[in-house]
Amino acid sequence: MKAAIVTIGDEILIGQIIDTNSGYMAKALDRIGVQTHEMLSISDDKSHILQTFATLQNKVDIVLITGGLGPTKDDITKKTFCAYFDDELVENQDVLVHVKELIEGIFKRPITQMNRDQALVPSKCEVLFNKVGTAPGMWMKKENTVYISLPGVPYEMKYLIDEVIIPKIVKEYERPYIIHKTIMTYGQGESLVAERIENWENNLPEFIKLAYLPAPGRVRLRLTARGRNKELLEKNIAENVHTLSQIISDIIVGYDEDETIEVVLGKQLIQQQKTIATAESCTGGKIAQVITSVSGSSAYFMGSIVSYATETKINVLGVSPETIQKFSVVSAEVAQEMAVCVQRLMKTDYAIATTGNAGPTKGDAEAEVGTVFIALATPKGTIVEEFNFGQPRGKVIDRTVNKALELLQKEILKNH
């Protein structure tokens, strides 16, 4: 079963807002076995919308459309629906009552004609009642394709997707099973991981597909199985994941989309009753930000000192001026002192420190742009590693964050 997702709005096409609706709808469809065949963003233009509808006719089973349902004159989706389905707008009394209750009862202002027009819907459509907004959704079918129009406001779209549309699709359509399994890996790039698992990948059953989802310092491997026999899909996914884990066990940190390294680290630190702090220079506090993005991180994260300036490293952290003068601010020796100092100041079991040249200029150091030192103070001593992450600046910072967390996780496992 295939679907297409269409977002309507010039504000998306000019980059004024980011389309988050499409991703939400695609995930919701995927969970019930509906494959999103394509996503489109089109302009607020009647002919463009009609052309898109016609192109998708009988090509997919479902077309989800967001945008263009508001009260203003540039919201033209309902009128375009009427043109495509040879229909006319009529006033829906249930929607009108809801709009009046919302405007007059909650917002405490008189209802306008523009508000009343929200209750106008094509006479042939099935109204999808929107309890959290004034614009209703619409469900209309032409030949083999259902067109579902939704408000573009994210919380209204989410309500209708979760409470109305997904249950309705589940009830009315027979769908295949789609099963995903994500393997989170850290420390090796996409090409190296692909080389290591090439034989395994070549022997996957035809109904299981592998996708590589790389990011700096990490690669997600996503297995997707589609078919009618759920037990067979789950059995094959489990068997192939088990085989894969034997091949690349050294770089796997989790087996779920939500099992990012920061989540796994948090669980390990809580389990071992250990704490962590950071002293960051070139990463500017981003390691602390990633660690604290996990709910409950206050149980193990004690704090961070963003010692971006050389003076801060000396006056706040307590790094020796002689060390900086002798070895340079970007050096293994300074990174090590930073880690030890913040470990002592925060009274933690572990501490991460970073110093480097993220670029594009060298700053106070002579080290090459892209050079980064990551130090890790542990209960058993301190380790320091040097890296060159190249350019651009954002890549250097992201790779430093991921590598620091990777080093921490390996050390925690070693000391367990």
Kinemage of the C-alpha trace (Angstrom):
@kinemage 1
@onewidth
@group {chain A} dominant
@subgroup {mainchain}
@vectorlist {calphas} color= white
{ca met a 1} P 0.000 0.000 0.000
{ca lys a 2} L 1.477 3.332 -1.099
{ca ala a 3} L 0.955 6.921 -0.014
{ca ala a 4} L 2.112 10.344 -1.125
{ca ile a 5} L 2.497 13.379 1.118
{ca val a 6} L 1.892 16.870 -0.265
{ca thr a 7} L 2.581 20.073 1.651
{ca ile a 8} L 1.044 23.259 0.257
{ca gly a 9} L 2.532 26.656 0.992
{ca asp a 10} L 4.874 29.218 -0.515
{ca glu a 11} L 6.344 29.778 2.962
{ca ile a 12} L 7.904 26.295 2.759
{ca leu a 13} L 9.277 26.799 -0.747
{ca ile a 14} L 11.043 30.052 0.147
{ca gly a 15} L 12.552 28.570 3.304
{ca gln a 16} L 10.546 30.734 5.687
{ca ile a 17} L 9.400 27.683 7.644
{ca ile a 18} L 10.682 24.106 7.776
{ca asp a 19} L 8.308 21.306 6.837
{ca thr a 20} L 8.113 19.019 9.866
{ca asn a 21} L 4.642 17.715 9.022
{ca ser a 22} L 5.795 15.348 6.292
{ca gly a 23} L 8.184 13.476 8.561
{ca tyr a 24} L 5.543 13.058 11.248
{ca met a 25} L 2.972 11.728 8.800
{ca ala a 26} L 5.454 9.378 7.129
{ca lys a 27} L 6.398 7.823 10.475
{ca ala a 28} L 2.744 7.386 11.390
{ca leu a 29} L 2.009 5.677 8.065
{ca asp a 30} L 5.069 3.465 8.346
{ca arg a 31} L 3.947 2.167 11.735
{ca ile a 32} L 0.775 0.733 10.177
{ca gly a 33} L 2.415 -0.746 7.070
{ca val a 34} L 1.774 2.084 4.582
{ca gln a 35} L 4.803 2.941 2.448
{ca thr a 36} L 5.346 6.611 1.649
{ca his a 37} L 6.099 6.611 -2.075
{ca glu a 38} L 6.976 10.298 -2.404
{ca met a 39} L 6.851 13.687 -0.672
{ca leu a 40} L 6.115 16.943 -2.472
{ca ser a 41} L 6.046 20.600 -1.476
{ca ile a 42} L 4.072 22.775 -3.861
{ca ser a 43} L 3.003 26.404 -4.137
{ca asp a 44} L -0.307 28.014 -3.164
{ca asp a 45} L -1.434 27.883 -6.778
{ca lys a 46} L -4.676 26.277 -7.935
{ca ser a 47} L -3.339 24.933 -11.224
{ca his a 48} L -0.240 23.525 -9.497
{ca ile a 49} L -2.373 21.754 -6.886
{ca leu a 50} L -4.734 20.341 -9.536
{ca gln a 51} L -1.819 19.119 -11.619
{ca thr a 52} L -0.300 17.413 -8.554
{ca phe a 53} L -3.592 15.711 -7.691
{ca ala a 54} L -3.947 14.443 -11.251
{ca thr a 55} L -0.372 13.152 -11.342
{ca leu a 56} L -0.904 11.151 -8.158
{ca gln a 57} L -4.297 9.809 -9.258
{ca asn a 58} L -4.216 5.961 -9.203
{ca lys a 59} L -0.438 6.099 -8.698
{ca val a 60} L -0.824 5.788 -4.925
{ca asp a 61} L -3.617 4.638 -2.623
{ca ile a 62} L -3.585 7.638 -0.290
{ca val a 63} L -2.578 11.272 -0.711
{ca leu a 64} L -2.086 13.212 2.527
{ca ile a 65} L -2.210 16.974 2.048
{ca thr a 66} L -1.390 19.672 4.613
{ca gly a 67} L -1.801 23.419 4.343
{ca gly a 68} L -4.161 25.871 2.724
{ca leu a 69} L -7.139 25.274 5.051
{ca gly a 70} L -6.969 28.460 7.113
{ca pro a 71} L -9.461 31.343 7.184
{ca thr a 72} L -7.511 33.745 4.959
{ca lys a 73} L -7.945 34.356 1.242
{ca asp a 74} L -4.701 32.619 0.296
{ca asp a 75} L -5.954 29.320 1.764
{ca ile a 76} L -7.337 27.727 -1.389
{ca thr a 77} L -7.244 23.975 -0.752
{ca lys a 78} L -11.016 23.581 -0.179
{ca lys a 79} L -11.886 25.435 -3.378
{ca thr a 80} L -9.333 23.399 -5.282
{ca phe a 81} L -10.820 20.195 -3.857
{ca cys a 82} L -14.194 21.293 -5.243
{ca ala a 83} L -12.671 21.928 -8.652
{ca tyr a 84} L -10.932 18.536 -8.744
{ca phe a 85} L -13.969 16.573 -7.544
{ca asp a 86} L -16.539 18.671 -9.454
{ca asp a 87} L -18.160 19.679 -6.181
{ca glu a 88} L -19.349 22.743 -4.281
{ca leu a 89} L -18.841 24.100 -0.794
{ca val a 90} L -21.621 23.723 1.761
{ca glu a 91} L -21.838 24.801 5.397
{ca asn a 92} L -21.354 21.966 7.889
{ca gln a 93} L -23.407 22.686 11.001
{ca asp a 94} L -21.321 20.532 13.346
{ca val a 95} L -18.143 22.339 12.325
{ca leu a 96} L -19.867 25.728 12.603
{ca val a 97} L -21.028 24.997 16.164
{ca his a 98} L -17.474 23.947 17.082
{ca val a 99} L -15.967 27.091 15.531
{ca lys a 100} L -18.432 29.317 17.415
{ca glu a 101} L -17.706 27.555 20.713
{ca leu a 102} L -13.977 27.956 20.154
{ca ile a 103} L -14.029 31.623 19.081
{ca glu a 104} L -16.756 32.936 21.344
{ca gly a 105} L -16.381 30.575 24.290
{ca ile a 106} L -12.607 30.277 24.621
{ca phe a 107} L -11.177 33.294 22.774
{ca lys a 108} L -14.024 35.536 24.022
{ca arg a 109} L -14.560 37.462 20.806
{ca pro a 110} L -17.375 37.645 18.249
{ca ile a 111} L -17.254 35.203 15.351
{ca thr a 112} L -16.518 36.818 11.980
{ca gln a 113} L -17.561 35.789 8.487
{ca met a 114} L -14.026 34.583 7.918
{ca asn a 115} L -14.408 32.287 10.933
{ca arg a 116} L -17.787 31.053 9.662
{ca asp a 117} L -16.173 30.149 6.350
{ca gln a 118} L -14.123 27.539 8.184
{ca ala a 119} L -17.326 25.475 8.295
{ca leu a 120} L -17.562 25.408 4.480
{ca val a 121} L -16.571 21.997 3.124
{ca pro a 122} L -17.083 20.153 -0.186
{ca ser a 123} L -20.515 18.485 -0.149
{ca lys a 124} L -19.086 15.095 -1.175
{ca cys a 125} L -16.324 14.968 1.437
{ca glu a 126} L -16.255 13.047 4.679
{ca val a 127} L -15.525 15.656 7.339
{ca leu a 128} L -12.678 14.823 9.730
{ca phe a 129} L -13.640 16.689 12.885
{ca asn a 130} L -10.789 18.787 14.294
{ca lys a 131} L -11.306 19.172 18.044
{ca val a 132} L -8.145 21.259 18.555
{ca gly a 133} L -8.667 23.833 15.798
{ca thr a 134} L -11.211 25.483 13.542
{ca ala a 135} L -10.256 23.935 10.181
{ca pro a 136} L -11.690 20.426 9.666
{ca gly a 137} L -9.929 17.742 7.712
{ca met a 138} L -11.482 16.307 4.533
{ca trp a 139} L -11.525 12.773 3.138
{ca met a 140} L -12.471 12.311 -0.522
{ca lys a 141} L -12.009 9.436 -2.950
{ca lys a 142} L -11.613 9.452 -6.713
{ca glu a 143} L -11.260 6.134 -8.490
{ca asn a 144} L -8.511 4.227 -6.618
{ca thr a 145} L -7.044 7.120 -4.645
{ca val a 146} L -8.156 8.731 -1.387
{ca tyr a 147} L -7.248 12.399 -0.907
{ca ile a 148} L -7.033 13.518 2.720
{ca ser a 149} L -6.651 17.218 3.422
{ca leu a 150} L -5.351 18.381 6.816
{ca pro a 151} L -4.550 21.738 8.441
{ca gly a 152} L -0.913 22.778 8.213
{ca val a 153} L -0.699 23.797 11.884
{ca pro a 154} L 1.446 20.972 13.343
{ca tyr a 155} L -0.518 20.275 16.533
{ca glu a 156} L -3.791 20.185 14.568
{ca met a 157} L -2.305 17.887 11.939
{ca lys a 158} L -0.919 15.568 14.642
{ca tyr a 159} L -4.283 15.342 16.378
{ca leu a 160} L -6.089 14.357 13.180
{ca ile a 161} L -3.373 11.896 12.141
{ca asp a 162} L -3.220 10.150 15.512
{ca glu a 163} L -6.862 10.241 16.554
{ca val a 164} L -8.775 10.089 13.264
{ca ile a 165} L -6.851 9.185 10.128
{ca ile a 166} L -4.549 6.371 11.252
{ca pro a 167} L -7.400 4.507 13.027
{ca lys a 168} L -9.583 4.973 9.930
{ca ile a 169} L -6.898 3.605 7.572
{ca val a 170} L -6.311 0.635 9.877
{ca lys a 171} L -10.037 -0.117 9.903
{ca glu a 172} L -10.653 0.247 6.180
{ca tyr a 173} L -7.500 -1.114 4.513
{ca glu a 174} L -5.643 -4.409 4.554
{ca arg a 175} L -1.958 -3.620 4.853
{ca pro a 176} L 1.335 -5.540 4.856
{ca tyr a 177} L 3.594 -5.567 7.887
{ca ile a 178} L 6.627 -3.285 7.929
{ca ile a 179} L 9.231 -4.091 10.580
{ca his a 180} L 12.286 -1.941 11.248
{ca lys a 181} L 15.346 -2.665 13.337
{ca thr a 182} L 18.044 -0.054 13.868
{ca ile a 183} L 21.604 -0.859 14.867
{ca met a 184} L 23.541 2.121 16.245
{ca thr a 185} L 27.279 2.090 15.512
{ca tyr a 186} L 30.015 4.528 16.541
{ca gly a 187} L 33.637 5.081 15.649
{ca gln a 188} L 33.814 4.020 11.978
{ca gly a 189} L 32.660 5.692 8.782
{ca glu a 190} L 30.028 4.449 6.374
{ca ser a 191} L 32.440 3.023 3.783
{ca leu a 192} L 34.442 1.070 6.355
{ca val a 193} L 31.306 -0.337 7.966
{ca ala a 194} L 29.952 -1.282 4.526
{ca glu a 195} L 33.192 -3.078 3.686
{ca arg a 196} L 33.101 -5.066 6.926
{ca ile a 197} L 29.519 -6.255 6.452
{ca glu a 198} L 29.496 -6.665 2.658
{ca asn a 199} L 29.119 -10.459 2.656
{ca trp a 200} L 26.412 -10.320 5.302
{ca glu a 201} L 24.519 -7.658 3.353
{ca asn a 202} L 24.751 -9.645 0.102
{ca asn a 203} L 23.102 -12.616 1.815
{ca leu a 204} L 20.070 -10.784 3.178
{ca pro a 205} L 16.681 -12.173 2.062
{ca glu a 206} L 14.989 -10.225 -0.746
{ca phe a 207} L 12.271 -8.954 1.601
{ca ile a 208} L 14.832 -7.325 3.943
{ca lys a 209} L 16.494 -4.078 2.880
{ca leu a 210} L 19.453 -2.342 4.539
{ca ala a 211} L 19.871 1.428 4.710
{ca tyr a 212} L 22.983 3.310 5.862
{ca leu a 213} L 22.216 6.510 7.785
{ca pro a 214} L 25.583 8.188 8.445
{ca ala a 215} L 26.414 11.183 10.625
{ca pro a 216} L 29.770 12.459 11.885
{ca gly a 217} L 31.331 9.656 13.916
{ca arg a 218} L 28.290 7.389 13.789
{ca val a 219} L 26.339 5.221 11.354
{ca arg a 220} L 22.822 3.912 11.865
{ca leu a 221} L 22.091 0.663 10.087
{ca arg a 222} L 18.382 0.247 9.491
{ca leu a 223} L 16.915 -3.089 8.468
{ca thr a 224} L 13.430 -2.999 6.949
{ca ala a 225} L 11.348 -6.110 6.301
{ca arg a 226} L 8.022 -6.004 4.414
{ca gly a 227} L 5.539 -8.808 3.970
{ca arg a 228} L 2.303 -10.486 5.037
{ca asn a 229} L 3.779 -12.979 7.518
{ca lys a 230} L 4.713 -11.029 10.646
{ca glu a 231} L 6.293 -13.992 12.456
{ca leu a 232} L 8.511 -14.802 9.462
{ca leu a 233} L 9.645 -11.153 9.210
{ca glu a 234} L 10.472 -10.903 12.913
{ca lys a 235} L 12.327 -14.234 12.873
{ca asn a 236} L 14.480 -13.240 9.889
{ca ile a 237} L 15.205 -9.783 11.280
{ca ala a 238} L 16.297 -11.274 14.623
{ca glu a 239} L 18.527 -13.889 12.966
{ca asn a 240} L 20.248 -11.366 10.709
{ca val a 241} L 20.761 -8.858 13.537
{ca his a 242} L 22.350 -11.618 15.630
{ca thr a 243} L 24.735 -12.478 12.777
{ca leu a 244} L 25.575 -8.804 12.246
{ca ser a 245} L 26.311 -8.268 15.947
{ca gln a 246} L 28.961 -10.987 15.773
{ca ile a 247} L 30.679 -9.227 12.866
{ca ile a 248} L 30.795 -5.648 14.224
{ca ser a 249} L 30.242 -6.061 17.962
{ca asp a 250} L 33.140 -3.665 18.637
{ca ile a 251} L 31.280 -0.645 17.226
{ca ile a 252} L 27.650 -1.401 18.157
{ca val a 253} L 26.260 0.668 21.038
{ca gly a 254} L 22.551 -0.033 20.739
{ca tyr a 255} L 19.767 -1.757 18.874
{ca asp a 256} L 17.085 0.868 18.779
{ca glu a 257} L 16.509 4.224 17.076
{ca asp a 258} L 16.387 5.869 20.499
{ca glu a 259} L 19.511 4.097 21.803
{ca thr a 260} L 21.917 6.887 20.952
{ca ile a 261} L 25.277 6.780 22.627
{ca glu a 262} L 24.261 9.489 25.122
{ca val a 263} L 21.277 7.381 26.189
{ca val a 264} L 23.395 4.239 26.517
{ca leu a 265} L 26.048 6.158 28.479
{ca gly a 266} L 23.421 7.478 30.870
{ca lys a 267} L 22.151 3.984 31.592
{ca gln a 268} L 25.689 2.708 32.186
{ca leu a 269} L 26.605 5.580 34.499
{ca ile a 270} L 23.421 5.128 36.537
{ca gln a 271} L 23.943 1.375 36.731
{ca gln a 272} L 27.515 1.818 37.968
{ca gln a 273} L 26.624 4.836 40.143
{ca lys a 274} L 29.295 6.964 38.469
{ca thr a 275} L 29.352 10.662 37.606
{ca ile a 276} L 30.732 12.769 34.764
{ca ala a 277} L 31.718 16.403 34.113
{ca thr a 278} L 33.152 18.198 31.087
{ca ala a 279} L 35.693 20.917 30.403
{ca glu a 280} L 35.231 22.131 26.845
{ca ser a 281} L 37.134 24.503 24.668
{ca cys a 282} L 36.681 23.852 20.936
{ca thr a 283} L 33.321 22.115 21.428
{ca gly a 284} L 31.863 25.115 23.239
{ca gly a 285} L 29.654 23.155 25.619
{ca lys a 286} L 28.148 20.865 23.012
{ca ile a 287} L 29.214 17.666 24.796
{ca ala a 288} L 27.404 18.868 27.906
{ca gln a 289} L 24.394 19.763 25.784
{ca val a 290} L 24.240 16.275 24.255
{ca ile a 291} L 24.650 14.549 27.624
{ca thr a 292} L 21.957 16.675 29.277
{ca ser a 293} L 19.529 16.147 26.399
{ca val a 294} L 18.756 12.800 28.061
{ca ser a 295} L 15.994 12.871 30.662
{ca gly a 296} L 17.346 12.066 34.104
{ca ser a 297} L 20.932 13.087 33.299
{ca ser a 298} L 21.097 15.113 36.521
{ca ala a 299} L 21.677 11.784 38.272
{ca tyr a 300} L 25.165 11.501 36.753
{ca phe a 301} L 26.121 14.799 35.069
{ca met a 302} L 27.607 17.232 37.575
{ca gly a 303} L 28.371 20.176 35.319
{ca ser a 304} L 30.613 21.739 32.694
{ca ile a 305} L 33.134 24.534 32.356
{ca val a 306} L 33.313 26.001 28.863
{ca ser a 307} L 36.867 27.302 29.036
{ca tyr a 308} L 36.909 28.753 25.544
{ca ala a 309} L 39.468 31.466 26.264
{ca thr a 310} L 43.001 30.682 27.412
{ca glu a 311} L 42.480 32.918 30.440
{ca thr a 312} L 39.469 30.835 31.503
{ca lys a 313} L 41.500 27.657 31.327
{ca ile a 314} L 43.962 29.227 33.742
{ca asn a 315} L 41.747 31.289 36.047
{ca val a 316} L 38.670 29.068 36.312
{ca leu a 317} L 39.813 25.541 35.573
{ca gly a 318} L 43.243 25.917 37.102
{ca val a 319} L 45.366 24.796 34.158
{ca ser a 320} L 49.006 25.746 34.693
{ca pro a 321} L 50.174 28.766 32.643
{ca glu a 322} L 53.552 27.040 32.333
{ca thr a 323} L 51.912 24.025 30.664
{ca ile a 324} L 50.182 26.262 28.146
{ca gln a 325} L 53.338 28.238 27.477
{ca lys a 326} L 55.480 25.136 27.053
{ca phe a 327} L 53.115 22.924 25.011
{ca ser a 328} L 50.559 25.371 23.470
{ca val a 329} L 46.906 25.706 24.357
{ca val a 330} L 46.046 22.982 21.839
{ca ser a 331} L 48.059 20.079 23.163
{ca ala a 332} L 47.744 16.722 24.873
{ca glu a 333} L 49.218 18.159 28.065
{ca val a 334} L 46.647 20.971 28.305
{ca ala a 335} L 43.771 18.593 27.506
{ca gln a 336} L 44.950 16.271 30.257
{ca glu a 337} L 45.172 19.082 32.816
{ca met a 338} L 41.723 20.322 31.828
{ca ala a 339} L 40.221 16.882 32.426
{ca val a 340} L 41.943 16.406 35.769
{ca cys a 341} L 41.038 19.915 36.927
{ca val a 342} L 37.340 19.599 36.149
{ca gln a 343} L 37.260 16.098 37.630
{ca arg a 344} L 38.649 17.538 40.855
{ca leu a 345} L 36.447 20.664 40.834
{ca met a 346} L 33.228 18.734 40.171
{ca lys a 347} L 34.236 15.728 42.307
{ca thr a 348} L 33.286 13.241 39.593
{ca asp a 349} L 34.413 9.757 38.609
{ca tyr a 350} L 34.895 10.688 34.941
{ca ala a 351} L 35.689 13.915 33.142
{ca ile a 352} L 35.964 14.783 29.447
{ca ala a 353} L 38.092 17.656 28.158
{ca thr a 354} L 38.492 19.010 24.634
{ca thr a 355} L 40.886 21.521 23.168
{ca gly a 356} L 41.560 22.081 19.504
{ca asn a 357} L 41.432 24.224 16.395
{ca ala a 358} L 37.961 23.869 14.901
{ca gly a 359} L 38.838 26.533 12.355
{ca pro a 360} L 38.738 28.339 10.111
{ca thr a 361} L 41.637 30.199 11.819
{ca lys a 362} L 44.176 28.960 14.355
{ca gly a 363} L 43.364 31.287 17.273
{ca asp a 364} L 45.898 31.106 20.125
{ca ala a 365} L 47.540 27.879 18.947
{ca glu a 366} L 49.970 26.744 16.277
{ca ala a 367} L 48.343 23.362 15.679
{ca glu a 368} L 46.832 22.702 12.276
{ca val a 369} L 43.178 23.552 11.747
{ca gly a 370} L 41.096 20.463 12.499
{ca thr a 371} L 43.463 19.237 15.219
{ca val a 372} L 41.675 18.188 18.403
{ca phe a 373} L 42.870 16.654 21.663
{ca ile a 374} L 40.335 14.741 23.735
{ca ala a 375} L 41.251 13.822 27.306
{ca leu a 376} L 39.368 11.483 29.582
{ca ala a 377} L 40.009 11.422 33.318
{ca thr a 378} L 38.880 8.143 34.884
{ca pro a 379} L 39.060 6.555 38.348
{ca lys a 380} L 42.208 4.784 37.159
{ca gly a 381} L 44.043 7.629 35.448
{ca thr a 382} L 43.885 9.888 32.410
{ca ile a 383} L 44.075 9.117 28.703
{ca val a 384} L 44.514 11.590 25.851
{ca glu a 385} L 44.075 11.074 22.124
{ca glu a 386} L 44.873 13.351 19.185
{ca phe a 387} L 42.706 13.626 16.077
{ca asn a 388} L 42.520 15.685 12.917
{ca phe a 389} L 38.934 16.040 11.786
{ca gly a 390} L 39.673 18.309 8.809
{ca gln a 391} L 37.085 20.938 7.936
{ca pro a 392} L 34.566 22.550 7.930
{ca arg a 393} L 34.217 23.866 11.459
{ca gly a 394} L 30.827 22.268 12.150
{ca lys a 395} L 32.133 18.852 11.125
{ca val a 396} L 35.125 19.180 13.471
{ca ile a 397} L 32.883 20.020 16.425
{ca asp a 398} L 30.353 17.268 15.735
{ca arg a 399} L 33.026 14.624 15.244
{ca thr a 400} L 34.777 15.718 18.424
{ca val a 401} L 31.562 15.377 20.429
{ca asn a 402} L 30.851 11.901 19.061
{ca lys a 403} L 34.427 10.702 19.495
{ca ala a 404} L 34.535 11.962 23.089
{ca leu a 405} L 31.365 10.064 23.959
{ca glu a 406} L 32.667 6.976 22.183
{ca leu a 407} L 35.914 7.077 24.181
{ca leu a 408} L 33.964 7.525 27.398
{ca gln a 409} L 31.731 4.548 26.684
{ca lys a 410} L 34.672 2.275 25.899
{ca glu a 411} L 36.389 3.318 29.118
{ca ile a 412} L 33.263 2.725 31.179
{ca leu a 413} L 32.918 -0.776 29.723
{ca lys a 414} L 36.600 -1.425 30.402
{ca asn a 415} L 36.306 -0.395 34.044
{ca his a 416} L 33.049 -2.260 34.644
